[in-house]
Amino acid sequence: MVRTIVKVGGGLLGRPGAFDLLAEGLTAFGVGRSALVVPGGGPFADAARELFRRFKIGDEAAHWMAILGMDQYAHALVSRIPGAELVDQAPQIAAALDAGRLPVLAPYRWLRSADPLPHSWEVTSDSIAAWIAGAVGAARVVLVKPAAGTAETLVDPQFLRVLPQGVEYVVVTVDDLSALRRALDEGRSPKGRRSSGGH
């Protein structure tokens, strides 16, 4: 159903012009592909982190508030990407792809039902994207970040543990839209690290 997960970093919202570049890239290269966009939490998750720190709301509340922040980012992405469609369950993903649209996941409802990951700040939207890759049978995860680097240095401590065996990942920056195009090209394999599982 889904070949590629495109995880859109929330940090892009804090960089001038990055959100527009991302929307342009996903419009040009994502629509009509077998891709699913998974948003980060960005400033919405940061607000949950601040409440956790200042008001001691606890891991449980902070976890679900941060995931609700991903839903908010999903709405923003759909509003700016022609051909995008908001989805929150697997059947909706399939329907959007069948219609030639680009599904953007609001993950709260799905994750609330499955509850697959620890409720801690070691789990971020990167690990959530890795889990979703396994849930939909994706072959790769593309991590769109505001800065260059590798998954070992840019993602949370759980990412490589959650990423299913055999699923590839590649890190691209929003400045390099040609890398995003190559990563979304179903006929080519991105230059990334293949998870060996058991991390």
Contacts in CASP RR format, 6 or more apart in sequence:
PFRMAT RR
TARGET T0000
AUTHOR 0000-0000-0000
METHOD contacts of the structure
MODEL  1
MVRTIVKVGGGLLGRPGAFDLLAEGLTAFGVGRSALVVPGGGPFADAARE
LFRRFKIGDEAAHWMAILGMDQYAHALVSRIPGAELVDQAPQIAAALDAG
RLPVLAPYRWLRSADPLPHSWEVTSDSIAAWIAGAVGAARVVLVKPAAGT
AETLVDPQFLRVLPQGVEYVVVTVDDLSALRRALDEGRSPKGRRSSGGH
1 34 0 8 1.000
1 90 0 8 1.000
1 93 0 8 1.000
1 94 0 8 1.000
1 97 0 8 1.000
1 136 0 8 1.000
1 137 0 8 1.000
2 34 0 8 1.000
2 35 0 8 1.000
2 36 0 8 1.000
2 93 0 8 1.000
2 97 0 8 1.000
2 136 0 8 1.000
2 137 0 8 1.000
2 138 0 8 1.000
3 33 0 8 1.000
3 34 0 8 1.000
3 35 0 8 1.000
3 138 0 8 1.000
3 139 0 8 1.000
3 140 0 8 1.000
3 186 0 8 1.000
4 33 0 8 1.000
4 34 0 8 1.000
4 35 0 8 1.000
4 36 0 8 1.000
4 138 0 8 1.000
4 139 0 8 1.000
4 140 0 8 1.000
4 141 0 8 1.000
4 142 0 8 1.000
4 183 0 8 1.000
4 184 0 8 1.000
4 186 0 8 1.000
5 35 0 8 1.000
5 36 0 8 1.000
5 38 0 8 1.000
5 129 0 8 1.000
5 132 0 8 1.000
5 133 0 8 1.000
5 136 0 8 1.000
5 138 0 8 1.000
5 140 0 8 1.000
5 141 0 8 1.000
5 142 0 8 1.000
6 26 0 8 1.000
6 30 0 8 1.000
6 35 0 8 1.000
6 36 0 8 1.000
6 37 0 8 1.000
6 38 0 8 1.000
6 142 0 8 1.000
6 144 0 8 1.000
6 180 0 8 1.000
6 184 0 8 1.000
7 38 0 8 1.000
7 40 0 8 1.000
7 125 0 8 1.000
7 126 0 8 1.000
7 129 0 8 1.000
7 141 0 8 1.000
7 142 0 8 1.000
7 143 0 8 1.000
7 144 0 8 1.000
8 22 0 8 1.000
8 26 0 8 1.000
8 37 0 8 1.000
8 38 0 8 1.000
8 39 0 8 1.000
8 40 0 8 1.000
8 73 0 8 1.000
8 77 0 8 1.000
8 144 0 8 1.000
9 39 0 8 1.000
9 40 0 8 1.000
9 41 0 8 1.000
9 42 0 8 1.000
9 125 0 8 1.000
9 143 0 8 1.000
9 144 0 8 1.000
9 145 0 8 1.000
9 146 0 8 1.000
10 39 0 8 1.000
10 40 0 8 1.000
10 41 0 8 1.000
10 42 0 8 1.000
10 43 0 8 1.000
10 45 0 8 1.000
10 73 0 8 1.000
10 125 0 8 1.000
11 18 0 8 1.000
11 40 0 8 1.000
11 42 0 8 1.000
11 145 0 8 1.000
11 146 0 8 1.000
12 18 0 8 1.000
12 19 0 8 1.000
12 22 0 8 1.000
12 144 0 8 1.000
12 145 0 8 1.000
12 146 0 8 1.000
12 174 0 8 1.000
13 19 0 8 1.000
13 42 0 8 1.000
13 43 0 8 1.000
13 73 0 8 1.000
14 43 0 8 1.000
14 146 0 8 1.000
15 146 0 8 1.000
15 174 0 8 1.000
18 146 0 8 1.000
18 174 0 8 1.000
19 76 0 8 1.000
19 80 0 8 1.000
20 80 0 8 1.000
21 174 0 8 1.000
21 175 0 8 1.000
21 177 0 8 1.000
22 144 0 8 1.000
22 174 0 8 1.000
23 77 0 8 1.000
23 80 0 8 1.000
23 81 0 8 1.000
24 177 0 8 1.000
25 177 0 8 1.000
25 180 0 8 1.000
25 181 0 8 1.000
26 37 0 8 1.000
26 77 0 8 1.000
26 81 0 8 1.000
26 84 0 8 1.000
26 102 0 8 1.000
26 180 0 8 1.000
27 81 0 8 1.000
27 82 0 8 1.000
27 83 0 8 1.000
28 177 0 8 1.000
28 181 0 8 1.000
29 177 0 8 1.000
29 180 0 8 1.000
29 181 0 8 1.000
29 184 0 8 1.000
30 102 0 8 1.000
30 184 0 8 1.000
31 81 0 8 1.000
31 82 0 8 1.000
31 83 0 8 1.000
31 84 0 8 1.000
31 100 0 8 1.000
31 101 0 8 1.000
31 102 0 8 1.000
32 97 0 8 1.000
32 100 0 8 1.000
32 101 0 8 1.000
32 102 0 8 1.000
33 102 0 8 1.000
33 184 0 8 1.000
33 186 0 8 1.000
34 97 0 8 1.000
34 186 0 8 1.000
35 102 0 8 1.000
35 184 0 8 1.000
36 87 0 8 1.000
36 93 0 8 1.000
36 103 0 8 1.000
36 104 0 8 1.000
36 105 0 8 1.000
36 132 0 8 1.000
36 136 0 8 1.000
36 138 0 8 1.000
37 74 0 8 1.000
37 77 0 8 1.000
37 84 0 8 1.000
37 102 0 8 1.000
37 103 0 8 1.000
37 104 0 8 1.000
37 105 0 8 1.000
38 70 0 8 1.000
38 105 0 8 1.000
38 107 0 8 1.000
38 125 0 8 1.000
38 128 0 8 1.000
38 129 0 8 1.000
38 132 0 8 1.000
39 70 0 8 1.000
39 73 0 8 1.000
39 74 0 8 1.000
39 76 0 8 1.000
39 77 0 8 1.000
39 104 0 8 1.000
39 105 0 8 1.000
39 125 0 8 1.000
40 70 0 8 1.000
40 73 0 8 1.000
40 124 0 8 1.000
40 125 0 8 1.000
41 66 0 8 1.000
41 69 0 8 1.000
41 70 0 8 1.000
41 72 0 8 1.000
41 73 0 8 1.000
41 124 0 8 1.000
41 125 0 8 1.000
42 69 0 8 1.000
42 73 0 8 1.000
44 66 0 8 1.000
44 68 0 8 1.000
44 69 0 8 1.000
44 70 0 8 1.000
44 72 0 8 1.000
44 73 0 8 1.000
45 65 0 8 1.000
45 66 0 8 1.000
45 69 0 8 1.000
45 70 0 8 1.000
45 124 0 8 1.000
45 125 0 8 1.000
47 65 0 8 1.000
48 62 0 8 1.000
48 65 0 8 1.000
48 66 0 8 1.000
48 68 0 8 1.000
48 69 0 8 1.000
49 62 0 8 1.000
49 66 0 8 1.000
49 121 0 8 1.000
51 57 0 8 1.000
51 61 0 8 1.000
51 62 0 8 1.000
51 65 0 8 1.000
52 58 0 8 1.000
52 59 0 8 1.000
52 61 0 8 1.000
52 62 0 8 1.000
52 121 0 8 1.000
57 65 0 8 1.000
59 119 0 8 1.000
59 120 0 8 1.000
60 119 0 8 1.000
62 119 0 8 1.000
62 121 0 8 1.000
63 119 0 8 1.000
63 120 0 8 1.000
63 123 0 8 1.000
64 108 0 8 1.000
64 112 0 8 1.000
66 124 0 8 1.000
67 107 0 8 1.000
67 108 0 8 1.000
67 111 0 8 1.000
67 112 0 8 1.000
67 128 0 8 1.000
68 108 0 8 1.000
70 106 0 8 1.000
70 107 0 8 1.000
70 108 0 8 1.000
70 125 0 8 1.000
70 128 0 8 1.000
71 88 0 8 1.000
71 106 0 8 1.000
71 107 0 8 1.000
71 108 0 8 1.000
74 86 0 8 1.000
74 104 0 8 1.000
74 105 0 8 1.000
74 106 0 8 1.000
74 107 0 8 1.000
75 86 0 8 1.000
75 106 0 8 1.000
77 84 0 8 1.000
77 104 0 8 1.000
78 84 0 8 1.000
78 85 0 8 1.000
78 86 0 8 1.000
78 104 0 8 1.000
81 102 0 8 1.000
81 104 0 8 1.000
83 101 0 8 1.000
83 102 0 8 1.000
84 101 0 8 1.000
84 102 0 8 1.000
84 103 0 8 1.000
84 104 0 8 1.000
85 92 0 8 1.000
85 96 0 8 1.000
85 99 0 8 1.000
85 101 0 8 1.000
85 102 0 8 1.000
85 103 0 8 1.000
85 104 0 8 1.000
86 103 0 8 1.000
86 104 0 8 1.000
86 106 0 8 1.000
87 93 0 8 1.000
87 96 0 8 1.000
87 103 0 8 1.000
87 104 0 8 1.000
87 105 0 8 1.000
87 106 0 8 1.000
88 105 0 8 1.000
88 106 0 8 1.000
88 107 0 8 1.000
88 108 0 8 1.000
88 109 0 8 1.000
88 110 0 8 1.000
89 109 0 8 1.000
89 110 0 8 1.000
90 110 0 8 1.000
90 135 0 8 1.000
90 136 0 8 1.000
92 103 0 8 1.000
93 103 0 8 1.000
93 105 0 8 1.000
93 136 0 8 1.000
96 102 0 8 1.000
96 103 0 8 1.000
97 103 0 8 1.000
105 132 0 8 1.000
107 128 0 8 1.000
107 132 0 8 1.000
111 117 0 8 1.000
111 128 0 8 1.000
114 135 0 8 1.000
116 131 0 8 1.000
117 123 0 8 1.000
117 127 0 8 1.000
117 128 0 8 1.000
117 131 0 8 1.000
117 158 0 8 1.000
117 162 0 8 1.000
118 158 0 8 1.000
122 156 0 8 1.000
122 157 0 8 1.000
122 158 0 8 1.000
123 156 0 8 1.000
123 158 0 8 1.000
124 155 0 8 1.000
124 156 0 8 1.000
126 143 0 8 1.000
126 151 0 8 1.000
126 155 0 8 1.000
126 156 0 8 1.000
126 159 0 8 1.000
127 155 0 8 1.000
127 156 0 8 1.000
127 158 0 8 1.000
127 159 0 8 1.000
127 161 0 8 1.000
127 162 0 8 1.000
129 141 0 8 1.000
129 143 0 8 1.000
130 141 0 8 1.000
130 159 0 8 1.000
130 162 0 8 1.000
130 163 0 8 1.000
130 164 0 8 1.000
130 167 0 8 1.000
130 169 0 8 1.000
131 162 0 8 1.000
132 138 0 8 1.000
133 140 0 8 1.000
133 141 0 8 1.000
133 163 0 8 1.000
133 164 0 8 1.000
133 167 0 8 1.000
134 164 0 8 1.000
134 167 0 8 1.000
137 164 0 8 1.000
138 167 0 8 1.000
139 167 0 8 1.000
139 168 0 8 1.000
140 167 0 8 1.000
140 168 0 8 1.000
140 169 0 8 1.000
140 170 0 8 1.000
140 183 0 8 1.000
140 189 0 8 1.000
140 190 0 8 1.000
141 163 0 8 1.000
141 167 0 8 1.000
141 168 0 8 1.000
141 169 0 8 1.000
141 170 0 8 1.000
142 169 0 8 1.000
142 170 0 8 1.000
142 172 0 8 1.000
142 180 0 8 1.000
142 183 0 8 1.000
142 184 0 8 1.000
142 190 0 8 1.000
143 151 0 8 1.000
143 154 0 8 1.000
143 155 0 8 1.000
143 169 0 8 1.000
143 170 0 8 1.000
143 171 0 8 1.000
143 172 0 8 1.000
144 172 0 8 1.000
144 173 0 8 1.000
144 174 0 8 1.000
144 180 0 8 1.000
145 154 0 8 1.000
145 171 0 8 1.000
145 172 0 8 1.000
145 173 0 8 1.000
145 174 0 8 1.000
146 173 0 8 1.000
146 174 0 8 1.000
147 154 0 8 1.000
147 173 0 8 1.000
148 171 0 8 1.000
148 173 0 8 1.000
149 171 0 8 1.000
150 171 0 8 1.000
150 193 0 8 1.000
151 159 0 8 1.000
151 160 0 8 1.000
151 169 0 8 1.000
151 171 0 8 1.000
151 193 0 8 1.000
152 160 0 8 1.000
154 171 0 8 1.000
160 195 0 8 1.000
160 197 0 8 1.000
160 199 0 8 1.000
161 197 0 8 1.000
161 198 0 8 1.000
161 199 0 8 1.000
163 169 0 8 1.000
163 195 0 8 1.000
163 197 0 8 1.000
163 199 0 8 1.000
164 195 0 8 1.000
164 197 0 8 1.000
165 195 0 8 1.000
165 196 0 8 1.000
165 197 0 8 1.000
165 198 0 8 1.000
166 194 0 8 1.000
166 195 0 8 1.000
166 196 0 8 1.000
166 197 0 8 1.000
167 194 0 8 1.000
167 195 0 8 1.000
168 189 0 8 1.000
168 190 0 8 1.000
168 192 0 8 1.000
168 193 0 8 1.000
168 194 0 8 1.000
168 195 0 8 1.000
169 192 0 8 1.000
169 193 0 8 1.000
169 195 0 8 1.000
170 179 0 8 1.000
170 183 0 8 1.000
170 190 0 8 1.000
170 191 0 8 1.000
170 192 0 8 1.000
171 192 0 8 1.000
172 179 0 8 1.000
172 180 0 8 1.000
172 183 0 8 1.000
173 179 0 8 1.000
182 188 0 8 1.000
182 190 0 8 1.000
183 190 0 8 1.000
END
